[in-house]
C-alpha cells in the first residue's frame, strides 16, 4: 500500500509541473520563457490550470509528509534491532536500503514541488499585473518564488551538512544508483549499518520539519491565489455591472419648452 501511495504522489508531481509548463531542471525565473502552449492559453484557462495543479500539490504534500514520518519511525525500529544484534541480516538490510532510497525520492519530490510552485508564481506575475501588485502577506520585498528558492537552498544545505558530518558526500545520495552503491558498501559492517541508519534517521527527521514548512508556504500561496482571483473577479464584475447600467439606462424625456417645428 505504501508503494502505491508513493507512485501516485510521483505521478501527481509530474502532472502538476506539466500543467504549469515548467520542469524542475528549467526552474529559476521563467519570466519570458513560458512554453508555447502556455502562451496560447487565455487568462481564464491559465488560472484554472494553476488552481487545479495547486490543489493536487496540496494533496501530494500531505502524502509526502506522512511517508517521511513513516520512514523516520521505520529507521528508528531498525536502529533498535541493530543494537540487539551483531549485524542486520540481508533480508532486513534490503528493507533498509529500500526505505532510505524512498527517502531520497521524497526529497527529490519536495524539490520538484518547490520548483513547480515557484514557477506558478512567476508565470502569474508575468501574465497578470493585478497578481503582481496583490499583497501577499510575505515580508517586504519577498515573493513566493524567492521564498521557495530560499526553502530549497536551506533544505539542500541541511542535507549536505548532515552527510558531511558523517563523512559522506551529497553525491553519494544524489541518485538511486549512487545511493544503493553507498548503502551496499556500508552494509558490510555493523558500524557502517549504524552510520547509514543514523544519517537516514536524521535526514528523515529534518525532512518531516522541512515538509511542514513547505506545506505551510503552499497553503499560504494557495489562499493568496484564491483571494486574488476573487478580488480580481469582483472588480471585473463591478465594472461590467456599471457598463450595463450605463448603456441600459432609459434616456430622460424632454419636457416643457417650445416644440421644434419648421417655419416657412
Secondary structure, 3 states (H helix, E strand, C coil): CHHHHHHHHHHHHHHHHHHHCCCHHHCCCCCCCCCHHHHHCCHHHHHHHHHHHHHHHHHHHHHHHHHHHHHHHHHHHHHHHHHCCCCCCHHHHHHHHHHHHHHHHHHHHHHHHHHHHHHHHHHHHHHCHHHHHCCCCCCCCCCHHHHHHHHHHHHHHHHHHHHHHCCCCHHHHCCHHHHHHHHHHHCCCHHHHHHHHHHHHHHHHHHHHHHHHHHHHHHHHHHHHHHHHHHHHHHHHHHHHHHHHHHHCCCCCCCCCCCCCCCC
